[in-house]
Amino acid sequence: MAPRGLPAYRDTNVLRWLAAYTASVTGDVVYFLALSWSATRAAGPSQVGLVIAAGALPRAVLMLGGGVVADRFGPRRVAVAGDATRCVVMLAAAAAALLISPNLWLLIPVALVFGVVDAVFMPAVGALPPRITAPEQLARVQGMRGLSIRLSNAVGPLLAGVVLATGGAAAALAAAGALFAVSLALLLTVRVSPLAPIPQPASARRELVDGLRYIRRHRMLAPLVTVIGLSEMCFSGPVAAGLVLLADERGWGAAGMGWIASAFSVGAAAAAL
């Protein structure tokens, strides 16, 4: 734990976690744009939506289960395993893209596997702050995490656009794998302290059911989750597919797609400020 009174932004342990998180989110962005752009090059609009859905569906369905896994085995252990798996998947996909032209038979399995691993990794890495800093610094750490997400979402598309334009899908997937490797190396250096023991249900299934029941009965969480889900469905999906297709249709190229995707995050950061 950080010494009491030491600000989070001066705690090297917190900063290592934050750097790992930033590298991971940036890798996510690079991977996602590489996947979408490759699907656009290989097939039509409906197939692009299919590939994006193949990656998003496991996240949506399994994310709460990923939280259960993190509780059962420890968030640091799960986060490290998740980063290692994502790195291997990306590097294997990059090697496959070098040997064969990216097509739906390659992109859909990669999206499915990555979505499943991400559903376990994201709750685990997000559960680490209470274990790496003092309680009075948690709000500050979450603020730093928010800035990290904005930075990653602004830099990631630019990086993806440049790498896609110069080296193609294989280079972009390899870049995502390299970012996950950096995240893994940093996570391995993060010191984690145990929390006070919490009684756990007899089975993982019971824990999952309890989590769903808690959300359903909570007078604020239930409508909040519903609203967030509907807003994401109406905005993120169409933008994710439409932006890539628009850049391809107008001839802006991968670099133009990266600039526009980055502009969304810059605008969101300005609004947040």
N, C-alpha and C positions, 0 to 999 in steps of 0.2 A: 504494500500500500504506500501511496505517496505520503511523505511526512505532513502532519497537520499544519495548515497555513501556507504550504507551498502551492502557488497558483498552477493550474493544470498546464498552462502554456509554457511553464518553465520546467515541467516534469519530463525528463527524457523518456521515461517509460510510456507515458501518455503520448508523447510525440512520435515514438516508434509505432505505437498502435495506429495513430492517426495517419502516418505515412503509409503503413500497410493497407489501411482502409482506402486511402486515396488511390494507391496503385491498383487495388482490386476493382474499385468502381470505374476507374479509367479503362482498365482492361475489359470490363463489362461493356462499356460504350463502344470501344474499338471492335470488339467481337460482334456486337449486335449490328453495327453499321456494315461490317464486312459481310455478315450473313445476309442482310437485306439486299445489299448491292449485288452480291453474287447470285441471289435468287432472281433479281431483276434481269441480270445478264443471261441467266439460264432459261428463264420461263416468263410467263405473262403475269398480269396483276393478280389473278386469283391464286396462282401458285406462290406469289410473294406473301399473300395473306396466310396461306397454308403453312409456310415455313415459319413465319412470325408466331402463328398460333401454336405450332409444335413446340416452340421454346417457352411461350408464355403460360400455356395450360398447366404443365407440371408445377411451375412456380405457384400458380393460384391454388391448385388443389393440394399441394404437399407442403406449403409454407408453414402451416400450423404444426404439421407432423415434424417438420424440421426443428421447430422449437422444442418439441418433446425429446427428439434425439439429442439436442444440445443439453437439455436438463439431465438426461440420463447418463451421458458419457462425458460431460464437461464441455463448455463452449470453446475453450482454447484447443482442446484435442480435435473437436469436430471442425473448427475453422481451419486448422492446419491441414487436416485430411482433405477438406474441401478444396483449399487452394492448390494442394498438390495434384488432386484429381483434375481440376480445371486446367492446370498447366499441361498435364499429360494429354488431355483431350484436345486442347488447342494445337499443341505441337504435332500430334498425330493427324489432325485435320489439315494442318498446313502441309505436311508431307504428302498426304493424299491429294491435296489440291495441286501440288507440283507434278504429280504423276498423271492425274486425269483432270480434265476440265471440270470445275465444280458444277454439279447437277443436283436435282432434287433427291436422288438416291444417296448422295453424300450429305447434303445440307440438312435434311429432315432428321436423320439419326443423330447428327451432331447437336442439333437444336434440342432434341428430346433429352439426350444424356446431359447436356449442359443445364437445361432447365431443372432437371431432377437434382443435380448437385448444387445448383444455386439455391434451391428451396431449402437445403440443409445448411449451406454456408452462411447465408445472409442473417438468419436468426442467431446463429452462433457468434459471428463476429460482432453483431449488434448487442449481444448480451455481455460483452467483456468490460465496458466502462465501470460498472459497480465493483469489479474485481481488480481494477488497476488504479483507482484514484479514491480519495477520501469522499465521503458522502456530500460534504458541502461544496465539492467541486463538480458534481455530476451535471448540474445545469450548464456550467461553462463547457464541459466536455461535449455535451450534446450540441451546444452552439458551434463549437469547433467542427464537430462532425457535419453539421448542416453546411458550413462553409466549404468543407472538403467535398461534399456531394456537388455543390454548385461549381466548384473549380474543376472537378473531374468531368462534369457534363459540358463544361465550356471548352476544355482542352482536348478531351477525348475525341469529339467529332473532327476537330482540325487535324489531329494526329492520324485518325482513320482515313480522312480524305487524302492527305498527302501520301500515306503509305499505299493506299489503294491505287492512286494515280500513278505512282512510280513503280510499284512492285506487284500490284495485283492482289487477288484474294489470298494467295498463299503467304505473301509478306505481311498482310494485315492480320491474319490468324496467328502467324509467328510472333508478331508484335504483341498481340493480346496474351499469348503464352508467356512471353518474356515479362510482361507486367505482372502476371500472376506469380511468376517465379520470384520477382522482387518482393511482392506482397508476402509470399511464403517465408522468404529469408528474414523479413522484418518481424513477422509474427513469431518466429522461433526465438527471437530475442526478448519478447515481451514477458515481463514477470507478472504472474497472476496469483492473487491471494484468494483463499476460499471464503465464501460467504457463510453466514450462520446456517447450520443444517435446517432444511425444510422437510417436513414429512411428505413423502411421495406416495402416490397411489400404488396399488399392488401391481398394476400393469400399465404399459405404455398406452394401450387402448383406452383404459379408464382415464388416464391423464388427458388424452386427446378429447374424449367426450366431455370431461370437466371443463376444458378450455372453451369448447364450443358452447357449452351451456352457460358459462360465465358471460361470454360475449352476448348471447341471445337475451339474457335476463338483465343486462346492464342498461339502464335507461339512457345513457349517453353513448356507450360504445356501439350498441346495435345499430342505431340510426347513422352514426358516424361512419361505420364500416360500409353500410349500404350506400351512403352518399359518395364516399370515396370510390367504391367499386363502379357505380354508375358514371361518375365523372371521368374516371380513367377509361371506361369502355367507350365513352362518346368522344374523348379527345386523344388519348395516347395511341390507341390502335390506328385510327385514321391518319394521324400525323406520322406515325412510324412508317406505315406503308406508303402513304400519299407523298411524303417528302422525297423518298427515294425514287418513286415512279415519276414525280414531277421533274426532278433533276435529270433523270434519264431521258424523258420526253423532250425537254427543252435543250438538251445538249450541254448542260452545265458541268457534267462530269462528276467524278467522285469528290474532287476538291470543292466544287461549288456546293455539293450536298453537305460536306463537312462544315462549311462556313455557315450555312443556313441553320443546321442543327445546333451549332454552337451559339448562334444568335438567340435561340429560344432560351438557353440557359443563362446567357448574359442578361436578357430581359427579366427572367425569373429572379435572378440575384438582385437586380435593381429594385424590383418590386418588393422583395423580402426586406431589403435595407430600408 
